[in-house]
Amino acid sequence: MSNELLSVLKHEVHYIALSIMLIVYIAKVFWILRFKPMVERTPSKGSHSRAITASFFCIATPWGMESSRKKWYKWVEFAVFHIGIGLAIFLSFYISFSGPEWSMAGVSLNVFQIVFLLSFLISVIRLGRRMFSPVNKAISHPDDYFSIAMMVVWFGIATLFLFEQTNTLYMGLFLATTAFLIAYVPFSKMSHYIMWPFTRYYFGKHFGHRGVYPKVNTKKY
């Protein structure tokens, strides 16, 4: 791949994709804020702040959720997969804002390679569940299949690229795929995380007000 095309992918295409994502997300946040929040009119039985804090940190405390306690490997899968997404996005920024002679080596390279390879395998497993599990098939939308298939492609290219950093074709494909996903995600179900801080806040506030969250150790009573 030519240096001119790589330069366009690193800068112009990257900035356009980021602009699209930013504009759509700002519009979504304003749309969400148009809804009036629910107000509890009953006397408070618990701590709002404590419950809201616990609600936000539930993602880092899998032992607090029954599903994670019973199937801890699902949480590990979730964690590795999303760390991989974060590192892949970081890598795209690192390449775009570094000089033309950028490189990654040593421990950092090994960490990225391992995480990307594991994320690729997890993506394949998740796509398999969507395609063959009756339960997952029943709740899946075409966007679910396309999104997870794109994750398989993205992590596959990212893994190949990091094992052959001098291959400009792999670099170009990685940058192009990343830019496409950045621009596409706001319009897909993958943008669910934009709701995450709002749902965590209201979940904690609502159940904290009622005194049922976070859980209380009843053995001492």
N, C-alpha and C positions, 0 to 999 in steps of 0.2 A: 504494500500500500504506500502511496506517495506521501512525502512529508507535508505537502500542501493540504491534502485531504485529512491527514491526521491533525494538522493544526486547526482546521475547520471543526472537526469533531471535538477537539479539546476545548475550544473556545466558543465560537458562534453557536454551534448546535447545543452545547452544554448550557449556555446562558439562556437560549430560547426555551429549552425544556424546563429549566428552573423557573423562568418567568411564568410559563403556563401553570406550573404547579403552584406557585405562590399566589397568582391571581385567583385560581379556582379555590384554593384553601381559604383565602381571605373571604371570598364570597360565601363559602360554606359556614365559616365561623359567624359571620354577620347573620346568616339565615338561622343558625342555631340560637343565637342570642335574641332573636325576635320572639321566641317562645317565652312566656312568663314562667318562672320557676314555681314549683309547687311549694306551698307554705303550710306547715303543720300548725293546726290550731289547738292541739292538745298539749297538756303540760309535758315538758321534757323529762324523760326518765333516764337519760344518759348524757354522755359528753359528745357534742358535735365534733369538736376539734380532734379528739382522740379517735373517734370512729372514722373521720375523713382521712386522717393520717394512716390508719390501719388499712383503709380501703385502697389508698394509693400504693402502699407497700405490699399489697397482697400478691403482686406478680413476683416479688422476690422472696415470698414466704410460702412455698408450695405446701408445706406441712399444715397450713391453715385451711386448705381446701380438700374435701374428701376425695374428689376425683384425682388430685395429684398424689395424695397419700396412697391410694390404691394402685395407681398407674404412674409411678414416679418417672418412668422412662419417657412418658409422653411430655412431661414438663422439661426434661433434659433435651428432648428432641426440639421442643418449642424454643428453648433458650438458645441452643446452638444455631438453629435456623435463623432466628432474628438477629443474633450477633453476627452471623454471616452476612445478612442484608446490610447491617450497619457498616461492617468493614468494607464491603463491596462499594457502597456509596462513598465512604471515606477514600477508598483507593481511587475512584474516579476523580474526586476533587484533588487528591494528591498529584495525580498525573497532570491534570489540567493546569494547576498552578505551579508546577515544578518546571524546571528548564527542560530543554529537548534531550538532555543527557541524563534523565532521571533514572534511578535504579533502586532496587530493594534487595537487600541481602541479609544474611545472618539469621538471628533468632526471629526477627520480625517477619522475614520472608517465610520461614518454616511455619510460623503460627498462622499466617494468612493461607498458606497452601493447605494446611491440615483443616482449618475451619471451612474453607471453600469446598474442599473435597467432601467433608462430612455434610455440608449444606446441600451439595449436589445429590448425595445419596438420600438424604432426608426428603429432598424435593421429589425424587423418583418414587420413594415409598409413599409420599402423600398423593402423588398423581395416581399411583396404583390403587390406593384406598378409594379415591374419587371414582375410579373406573370400575372397580370390582366389588367394593363393599356395598351391599344392598342398602344399608342405613345411610351411607354417605351419598350414594346415587340418588336417594329419595329427596335429599335436601340440597342437591347441587344445581347450580345455575350454569349456563354455558360460560359465563365469565369466570366461574370457579375453575373450570377445566383449562381455559385459556391462560388464566393468571398463573396457575401452578405449573403449566407447561412452559411458560415463559421463565419461571424460576429455574426449571431444569436446564433450559437453554442458557440462561444467564450465568448460573454457577458452573455449568460445563465449560463455557467459554472462559470465564474468569480463572478456573483451575488450569486450563490449557495455557492461558496467557502467563500465569505466574510460574509455570514450569518452563516456559520458553519466552522470557521477557524480551528477547531481541527480535521476536517474530512480530513485525509491524501489522500483519494481517490480523493476528489474534488481538493485538492492542486496539486496532480500529473496530473490530467486531465488538469487543468489550465496551468501548466508549459509546458506540452506536446503540447497542442494546440497553446500556444504562440510561442514555438520554431518552430512548423510547419509553422505558419504564417510568422514569421520572415524570414525563409528560402524560403518560397513560394512567398511572395509579390514581390521581385525583378523580378520574371518571369511572373507576372500577370499584368493586367491593373491597379491594385491598386498601382503600382509603378509610376503612373502619376505625383506624387508630385516631382519626381526627375527633371521633366521638369519645375516645377513651378518657381524657381528663374530665370531661363533663359528666360521664356516667359514674366514674369513680367518686367524684365530688358529691353528687346527689345520692348515690347509694350510701356512702358513709353518713351523710347528713340525715337522711331519712331513717335508716335503721339505728343510727346513734341516738337520734331523738327518741326512738321507742325503747332504747336500752337493750336491744338484742344484738348489737354489733359494736365493737368486736365481742367475741364470745367470752363469757364469764365462767371461771372455774367454779362450778356449783358444789364441788365436794367439800368446800370449807363451810358451807351453810348447813 
